[in-house]
Amino acid sequence: MTQTLTPTTSAPAPTPDFARAVLENVARVLVGKEAVTRLALAGVLAGGHVLLEDAPGTGKTMLARALAVSLGLDFQRVQFTPDLLPGDVTGVSVFRPQSGTFEFVPGPVFTGVLLADEINRATPRTQSALLEAMGEGQVTESGVTRPLPAPFVVIATQNPIENEGTYRLPEAQLDRFLLRLSVGYPTHEEEVRMLARLQTQHPIATLGAVTTPAALLDA
């Protein structure tokens, strides 16, 4: 059962303090990405979705994961490929012979943060499965409309360099994104700091939440 969160009645924490705690937590994982992290968090606070457009290996996926963990949101990742179907994202109704009825099996879109990895590699039909979810916060399947949890954020990635086997995002899809950001490669000094952090394990493995979904809605 999907639980819809509503803002709490208690006084919310000041937004600058809220943002500072999240940014400092994400910086434990991402080195030298304070500017793009700040913009991505601003998009989330504005209730929008974020498109990260950059070459592989720049930390796009890690930024999405670190934000989701820091905000205390559930996280789902979908690798968009040409054979991905709309139902693989939104969910499908499955017939249960024992009861003789159809049961809806939610897809990965029913989460707090959905990472649409390499979104431009899926067909336009599958890309369009996100239009209703991103625009209205709901999914309609077999004539039944189901609300998504709140907050709900889509962070999509795409590689702007390689165009073979990709499908350009239409304007209707791009319009659903509030921000289109580039992460960028680290400097030499930042790479050295990254290697030092990775001596034992990846920092994302020990990263914890610094806030809650309800506090995010308040902010």
N, C-alpha and C positions, 0 to 999 in steps of 0.2 A: 504494500500500500504506500503510495506516495504521500509524504508529509510536506505540507506547505507551511513555510515559516512566515511569521508576521513580525514586524518591528516590536521590540519590547516597550513596555510602558515606562521603564526607568530611564533616567537621563542618559543619553548616549555619550560615549567618550568623544572629546573633541576630535574632529577629523584629522587635523595635523598630527596629533599624537597617535591616532590609529594608523595613519599612513606611515609614519616614521617607524613604528614597530614592525610593520609588514616589510618595508624596504630593507631594514637592517637584517631581518631574518632571511630574506631572499639573497642578500649579499653574502651570506654564509656559504651559499652554493655557487652563485654566479659572480665571477670576478670582473670588475670594470664595466658592469652593465647597469649602473645606477640610473642613467638617463632613460634608457628604454624601459627599465622596470617601473620607473616613476610614471611614464606615459601609459604603460599597460595597466597599472593600478588605477590611474585616472579614468581609463576607459571602463574598467570594472565598476568603479564608484559611480560613474555616470549611467550605469545600467546598460552599457553597450557591449559589443563583441569586437575582438581584436584579430587582425590578420597580420601574421609575421611573415615577411617576404625577404628571404635571404638564402645564401648558399648553404649546403649541408655542413654540419659541424660547427655552427656558430652559436649553438645553445638555445635554439628555438623551443625544442621539446622540454629542455630542462627549465626554461623560464616558466612555461605553462605548469609544469609539475610543482615547482617551488612556490608559485603563486597559490595554487590550489591547496597545498599542504599548509602554507602560512595562514590562509584564510579559513582553514578548517572545513573546506568543501570536499565533497566526494569528487573523485577524478576518474574519468574514463578516456581511453585513447583508441581511436579508430584509424587504422591505416587505410587511406583511400586509394583504391586500385580500380582498374577498368571493370573488373568482374564484381565489384561491390554493388549490392542491390539496395534500393531505398529501405526495404524492411530490415536490412542488416543494421541500419542506423536507428530507425524509429521504433522497430518492433513489429511483430506479426501476431495474428490470431492462429492458434494451433488447435486442431480438432482433437478432443479427448474421447476416445471410443468408450471408455468406462462410463462416462456420464452422458455421452451423446451431445456434448455442447462444445462451443469454441471458447478457448481461454486465451486472453491476450498476454503475450510474453513481452515485457518491455525491452526495448533496445537500449544501447549505451547512451542514447540522448537523454535518458532519465537520470541525470546526475547534476552535480553542481558546476563542474568545469568539464567541458567536452573538448578534447584535443582532436581536431580534424587534421590529421597529419597528411601533408601533400594533397590538399583538397582538390587541386586542379588535375590530379591523375584519375579521378572518378568521372564517370559520364555525366553530362548535364542532368539526366534523369535523377541520378543519385544526389548530385549537388542540390537539386531543387527540393529534396526531402527535408533539407534544413531550413527552407524559407519560412514555413509556418512556425517552426520551433524558435527561430531567431527573431522573427517579427512579432509573434503573439504569445510566446511562452507556452505553447500547447502543441499537441500532436493529434491529428485526426486519422483514425484507421478504422475501416469497415463502417464508416458513418458515425463512429463514436469519438467524441473529442475528450482528450485526457490532458489535464494541466501538468506542466513540468514543475519540478521543485523550484523554489525561489530561495536564493538567487540562482540564476541559470546563465552561464557564460560559455560562449564558443570561442576558443582560441584556435585559429586555423593557421597552417603553415603552407608555404609553397616556395618552390625553387624557381627564381626568375631567370636563371641561366639556361637550364635544360628544358626545351620545348617539345622534344620528341615523346610521343605517347601521352601528351597532356591535353586538357580541354580548358580553354580560356574561360575564366569566370565571367558570366554575363553581368550587365550593369545591375540587374535586379538582385543578384547575389552579392555583388560588391556593396550595394546600398545597405545591406544588412550589417556591415561592419562600420563601427564608429571610427576606428583608427586602423591605419595601414603603416606598419613599422618595419624598420630594418634593424637587425641586432648588431651586425658588424663583427669582424674578427678581432681578437684580443691583441694587445701590443706584446712585445717581447717580455717586458717586465711582468705583465699580467699572466702570460703563459708560465713563467717561472713560479709565480704565486699559486697558480692552478696545480702545477705538478707537486708542489710542496703539500697541498691539501689532500692530494690523492695517494699519499704514501701508504696509508693503511686501508681506508675505505672511502667510498664516495660520500661527500657531505649530505647528499639527499637522503641517505639511509638513516641518518640520525636527526633529520630536520623535523621539528614539531610545529604545531599550530600556535599562533600568538593571538588569535582572536576566534570568534565564532560566526557562523552564518547570520545569526540574529543581529550581532554587532555590526556586521557588514551592511545589513539592510538599514540599520539606524544611521550609519555613516553616510 
